[in-house]
Amino acid sequence: MMEYLACFLFGAVVALTGVKVGSFTNGGERQEAAAKKNPDPQAEDDRDEQRRSKEIDEGIQNLMTFSVNGKDGFDVGGL
């Protein structure tokens, strides 16, 4: 019975060692490919934030300049 347990543990150690070695050898290639795909994630975030800021500014400008029949809704005095 102890021989089976020893063989099982030895097989588990060999399998886990193979997984570790495989992750180290393949992990570098994945990181290089990811670095080529997204060279600078911070720059991409900055561009997205600038685009959103520009869209918000444009929307506010559109709201402030909207008018119907020459009236913009900010007139004081009713009609």
C-alpha positions, 0 to 999 in steps of 0.5 A, a space after each residue: 500500500 505504501 508503494 502505491 502512495 509513494 508512486 502516486 506522490 512521485 507522479 503528482 510531483 512530476 506532473 506539477 513540475 512539468 506544469 511549472 516548467 511549462 508555465 515559465 517557458 510559455 509565460 515569457 512568450 505570452 508576456 511579449 505578445 501582450 506587450 506588443 499588442 498593448 504597448 502602454 496601457 496607461 497611454 490607452 487609458 489616457 486617450 480614452 479619458 481625453 475622448 470622454 472628456 471631449 465628448 462631455 464638453 461637446 455635449 454641454 456645448 450643444 445643450 447650452 447653444 440649443 434653441 427653438 425659434 430663437 429662444 434658448 430657454 434661459 430668457 427671463 420673463 416667461 414667453 
